[in-house]
Amino acid sequence: APESGFGRSSLCLLRGERSWVSSVEGHAVTSTSWLTVGAPGLSARVGSWYYEVRLAKFKNPQIGWADATFRFLVGAYSDDGVGDDAGSWAADCERCCLWHRGRAGTWHSASVGQTVGCAVTLGTDGQAQMWFAVDGAWEREPTFQGAAPEAYLYPAVSGELG
């Protein structure tokens, strides 16, 4: 039996070249260049949701959430990742910053072997509160307050993933 809803859905390439994905095993993805993967099949419209990413080798990881307006660009290089546009929000533990419509503030660092947690509460009013954590150390206040995703949110991660 799967540990979570992940068993009902799989990661898919959202942005980047398929040839850059060097392996997909279980819930792990490795790549040879910058790309974005996500789980649109796990889209949520209301409620509280959580997922986490265990950091293996990485470069410029942008870990977070994407909404219905996040454009898929499969087959073409794009250095725009999660949080670079209006339809996504992310934490970056290498450059120690947040992303939404570009850089959106400072954040924490994390190292290989640590885990980044992503949590969201989606209200019936269309507003979202988002939290990010390293190894379970959550902030008291949401990282992003009053976010207004279009239609739904799903987990998404950008970077050079190892």
N, C-alpha and C positions, 0 to 999 in steps of 0.2 A: 504494500500500500504506500502511496506517495506521502511524504511528510507534510505537504501543503497542496494548495491549488495548482502548483507548478506541474503536477502530473497530468493535468487536463489540458495543458497548453505547452507550447514550446517557444523557446527563444527564436526570434527571426532577425535577419539582417534588415535594418531600416535605412542605413546610409553607408555607402562604401562599395568596394568591389568584392564579389564573392570569392575571388582568388586569394584575397587577403586573409580569409578565415582559414586558419591552418588546422583547427580541430574543434569539434563540438562534442563533448563527452558529458553525459548527464546534464548537469546545470552549468557546466563550465565552457567558456569560449576562449580560444586563443587566436591571436591575429598577428600579422606581420606589418600592419600599418593601421592608421587611424580609421575607426569605423564606429557605427552606432548599432547596438542590438537592443531589442526590447521584447515585451510580451503583450502585444495588443489584445491577445485572446484573454488576458486577465483584466480587461478594462472594468473600472468601477465608476458608478455614477453617484452613489451615496454610501455613507458608512465609514468605518475606520479600517485601514489597511496598512500592512507592514511587509517589507521584505528586506533582505540583507545581502551584501556582497562581501565575500571574503577576498581580500586583496592578495593576489599572487603577484607576479611581475606586472607592472603597469607603467604607463606614461600618460600624464595629463588626464586622469580619469574624471569624468563628469557623470555623477551617479544621481539619479533622481526619477522624475516623473514627466511624462509627455501627455498631451491631450489630443483631441480629434484634429487639430490644425497642424500638428507636427508632420511636415512633409517627408515622405519616403523618397530617397534618392539612391536606389539600388543600381549598381553598375557604373557609378560615377564617383570620383573622389570628391569629398566635401569635408572641409575642416570645421564646419558648423556642427556642433553636437548638442547634446541635451543641455538646455539652458541658454543657448545662443539666440533663441528666438522668443516670440511672445507666447508660444504654445508649449513651453517646457521650463522646468525648474530643476536645478542640480546643485550638489555640493562637490567641491574639488579638493581632495585632501593632499594633493601634491603642491599645487600653487596656492593653497590655503585661501580659497575664495568661494563665493556663491555665484551662481549663474541664473539669470532670467533676463532676457533681452540683452545679453552680454553680461559682463561682470556686474555683480549686484551686492557686493559686500565682502567681508572677510569671514573665514571659517577656520577650522582646525586642521592639523596635519595628522596623517596616519602613515603607517609603514607596512611593508610586505608582511603578511601573516595576520594583520589586524582585520576587523570586520566593520564595515560601514552599514549602519541601519537607516532605513528610509521609512517614515510613517506619515500617513495622511488621514485627516478627517474631512470627509466631503459632506457638507450640509445640504439639506433639501432646498436651500436658498441659492445653490450654485457656488457658494463660497467654500474655499478649502484652507485648512491650516496644515502646514507641513513641518516636520521635524526631521533632523538628521543626527546621527550619533556615531561615535567611534567606540567599539567594544562595549556597547551598552551604556555609555555615559551620555544620557539625554539632557538637553537644556530644559529648563522649566518652561520657558516661553517658546512658541513656535518659531522656527527659522524663517519661514514665510507665512505671514498672516494675511488673511483676506484675499488670497489668490483667487482668481476667477477663471478656472479652466473651462474650455469649450466642450460641452457634452459629457466627457468622461476623462479619466486618467488611467495610465498604465505604466508599469515599471520600464525604465529605459536607462542604458548606460553607454557612454561614449568613451573613446580612448584607444590607445594601443594596448591591448589586453594580452597578458601572458599567462 
